[in-house]
Amino acid sequence: MKELKIAYCTLCDKEVKPVKKPMNTLEKVIWFLVIIASIGIALVIYLIYRFRIVKKKYCPICATQVHFKDEKEIEEKMEKFDTSTAKGKVLEKVEKAKTKSKGQQIKKENFCPYCGSKISPDVKTCPSCKTHLK
């Protein structure tokens, strides 16, 4: 059980319950500066930690953790095309077409610029629409 302390004030000539002395303005200013300084120091420490110590290991687009590869894996990937992108798919098709064309000659097919029907390369007049071709 807490003991209740009562004191006697000679100026008021009464029994009173004692309290702490209120802070004056100078003390409040000093405490305010100490708090701001400690927050500033903590902020500087946090910024150093965040931008200098922590390694960059997250994707800037989706914020998932990335996996680092060594140079051999990168070279192997460069040899193969990345088919997850449209550009990779097109490059892969072009490469396949080049390898096919080396083995066999591609027959050149011509189309009529007016009607779009297939014509042989030596024809001077389209058999479908009868237009003169140059």
C-alpha beads as a LAMMPS data file, in Angstrom:
LAMMPS data file: protein, C-alpha beads

134 atoms
133 bonds

1 atom types
1 bond types

-500.0 500.0 xlo xhi
-500.0 500.0 ylo yhi
-500.0 500.0 zlo zhi

Masses

1 110.0

Atoms # bond

1 1 1 0.000 0.000 0.000
2 1 1 1.282 3.409 -1.021
3 1 1 1.917 5.810 1.773
4 1 1 0.375 9.267 1.318
5 1 1 2.870 11.991 2.215
6 1 1 1.557 15.320 3.380
7 1 1 3.864 18.281 3.997
8 1 1 3.445 21.670 5.571
9 1 1 4.031 24.854 3.525
10 1 1 5.290 27.758 5.647
11 1 1 4.349 30.384 3.064
12 1 1 0.757 29.152 2.574
13 1 1 0.499 28.064 6.219
14 1 1 -1.245 24.824 5.162
15 1 1 -0.668 21.122 4.787
16 1 1 -0.191 20.288 1.097
17 1 1 0.631 17.314 -1.105
18 1 1 4.129 17.958 -2.591
19 1 1 4.611 18.086 -6.386
20 1 1 7.603 18.465 -8.709
21 1 1 8.811 21.944 -9.556
22 1 1 7.490 22.992 -13.006
23 1 1 10.088 23.474 -15.756
24 1 1 10.971 27.006 -16.661
25 1 1 11.288 28.169 -20.272
26 1 1 15.060 27.664 -20.478
27 1 1 14.775 24.051 -19.344
28 1 1 12.009 23.415 -21.893
29 1 1 14.149 24.886 -24.692
30 1 1 17.161 22.795 -23.672
31 1 1 15.098 19.590 -23.601
32 1 1 13.560 20.456 -26.960
33 1 1 17.020 20.939 -28.511
34 1 1 18.285 17.675 -27.004
35 1 1 15.317 15.776 -28.467
36 1 1 15.716 17.392 -31.906
37 1 1 19.477 16.702 -31.883
38 1 1 19.006 13.058 -30.940
39 1 1 16.373 12.634 -33.673
40 1 1 18.765 14.322 -36.125
41 1 1 21.612 12.005 -35.145
42 1 1 19.317 9.004 -35.422
43 1 1 18.155 10.221 -38.851
44 1 1 21.744 10.592 -40.075
45 1 1 22.593 7.096 -38.825
46 1 1 19.491 5.684 -40.523
47 1 1 20.289 7.405 -43.836
48 1 1 23.873 6.123 -43.778
49 1 1 22.603 2.632 -43.055
50 1 1 19.891 2.786 -45.714
51 1 1 21.930 4.191 -48.588
52 1 1 25.485 2.973 -47.867
53 1 1 25.327 -0.258 -45.890
54 1 1 22.214 -2.039 -47.166
55 1 1 22.878 -3.763 -50.484
56 1 1 20.612 -3.218 -53.455
57 1 1 18.900 -6.547 -53.978
58 1 1 15.301 -5.788 -54.943
59 1 1 13.652 -5.280 -58.323
60 1 1 12.773 -1.593 -58.915
61 1 1 9.570 -2.555 -60.724
62 1 1 7.936 -5.215 -58.562
63 1 1 10.039 -5.015 -55.340
64 1 1 10.826 -8.736 -55.208
65 1 1 14.252 -9.972 -54.194
66 1 1 16.530 -10.635 -57.157
67 1 1 19.116 -13.388 -57.510
68 1 1 22.596 -12.470 -58.643
69 1 1 24.319 -14.503 -61.347
70 1 1 27.981 -14.941 -62.069
71 1 1 29.579 -13.995 -65.376
72 1 1 29.365 -17.531 -66.817
73 1 1 25.588 -17.638 -66.404
74 1 1 25.253 -14.213 -68.015
75 1 1 27.356 -15.287 -71.003
76 1 1 25.291 -18.463 -71.396
77 1 1 22.100 -16.444 -71.317
78 1 1 23.468 -14.024 -73.907
79 1 1 24.105 -16.969 -76.220
80 1 1 20.485 -18.020 -75.919
81 1 1 17.698 -15.571 -76.602
82 1 1 15.376 -14.458 -73.835
83 1 1 12.079 -15.795 -75.145
84 1 1 10.071 -14.185 -72.362
85 1 1 10.093 -10.912 -74.281
86 1 1 8.727 -10.179 -77.731
87 1 1 12.123 -9.030 -78.943
88 1 1 13.692 -12.307 -77.821
89 1 1 11.033 -14.320 -79.620
90 1 1 11.572 -12.395 -82.857
91 1 1 15.343 -12.773 -82.607
92 1 1 14.952 -16.497 -82.017
93 1 1 12.728 -16.844 -85.107
94 1 1 15.204 -14.867 -87.214
95 1 1 18.039 -17.098 -86.028
96 1 1 16.034 -20.228 -86.874
97 1 1 15.236 -18.820 -90.313
98 1 1 18.918 -18.115 -90.940
99 1 1 19.900 -21.656 -90.047
100 1 1 17.145 -23.066 -92.283
101 1 1 18.160 -20.850 -95.209
102 1 1 21.733 -22.106 -94.998
103 1 1 20.572 -25.705 -95.457
104 1 1 17.996 -25.076 -98.156
105 1 1 17.125 -22.321 -100.564
106 1 1 13.940 -20.442 -99.824
107 1 1 11.584 -20.198 -102.755
108 1 1 10.782 -16.579 -103.368
109 1 1 7.064 -15.986 -103.624
110 1 1 5.632 -12.851 -105.141
111 1 1 2.219 -11.356 -104.563
112 1 1 0.227 -9.019 -106.746
113 1 1 0.275 -5.523 -105.210
114 1 1 -3.309 -4.889 -106.362
115 1 1 -5.257 -8.076 -105.580
116 1 1 -2.801 -9.926 -103.303
117 1 1 -2.881 -13.266 -105.117
118 1 1 0.235 -15.414 -105.429
119 1 1 2.154 -15.062 -108.665
120 1 1 5.439 -16.465 -109.938
121 1 1 8.394 -14.078 -110.169
122 1 1 8.635 -14.149 -113.969
123 1 1 5.000 -13.195 -114.689
124 1 1 4.416 -9.752 -116.216
125 1 1 0.637 -9.749 -115.890
126 1 1 -1.384 -10.907 -112.857
127 1 1 -3.534 -13.926 -113.834
128 1 1 -6.297 -12.948 -111.371
129 1 1 -6.835 -9.230 -111.930
130 1 1 -5.046 -8.864 -115.303
131 1 1 -3.009 -5.820 -114.218
132 1 1 0.350 -5.144 -115.814
133 1 1 3.283 -5.653 -113.386
134 1 1 6.696 -4.106 -113.820

Bonds

1 1 1 2
2 1 2 3
3 1 3 4
4 1 4 5
5 1 5 6
6 1 6 7
7 1 7 8
8 1 8 9
9 1 9 10
10 1 10 11
11 1 11 12
12 1 12 13
13 1 13 14
14 1 14 15
15 1 15 16
16 1 16 17
17 1 17 18
18 1 18 19
19 1 19 20
20 1 20 21
21 1 21 22
22 1 22 23
23 1 23 24
24 1 24 25
25 1 25 26
26 1 26 27
27 1 27 28
28 1 28 29
29 1 29 30
30 1 30 31
31 1 31 32
32 1 32 33
33 1 33 34
34 1 34 35
35 1 35 36
36 1 36 37
37 1 37 38
38 1 38 39
39 1 39 40
40 1 40 41
41 1 41 42
42 1 42 43
43 1 43 44
44 1 44 45
45 1 45 46
46 1 46 47
47 1 47 48
48 1 48 49
49 1 49 50
50 1 50 51
51 1 51 52
52 1 52 53
53 1 53 54
54 1 54 55
55 1 55 56
56 1 56 57
57 1 57 58
58 1 58 59
59 1 59 60
60 1 60 61
61 1 61 62
62 1 62 63
63 1 63 64
64 1 64 65
65 1 65 66
66 1 66 67
67 1 67 68
68 1 68 69
69 1 69 70
70 1 70 71
71 1 71 72
72 1 72 73
73 1 73 74
74 1 74 75
75 1 75 76
76 1 76 77
77 1 77 78
78 1 78 79
79 1 79 80
80 1 80 81
81 1 81 82
82 1 82 83
83 1 83 84
84 1 84 85
85 1 85 86
86 1 86 87
87 1 87 88
88 1 88 89
89 1 89 90
90 1 90 91
91 1 91 92
92 1 92 93
93 1 93 94
94 1 94 95
95 1 95 96
96 1 96 97
97 1 97 98
98 1 98 99
99 1 99 100
100 1 100 101
101 1 101 102
102 1 102 103
103 1 103 104
104 1 104 105
105 1 105 106
106 1 106 107
107 1 107 108
108 1 108 109
109 1 109 110
110 1 110 111
111 1 111 112
112 1 112 113
113 1 113 114
114 1 114 115
115 1 115 116
116 1 116 117
117 1 117 118
118 1 118 119
119 1 119 120
120 1 120 121
121 1 121 122
122 1 122 123
123 1 123 124
124 1 124 125
125 1 125 126
126 1 126 127
127 1 127 128
128 1 128 129
129 1 129 130
130 1 130 131
131 1 131 132
132 1 132 133
133 1 133 134
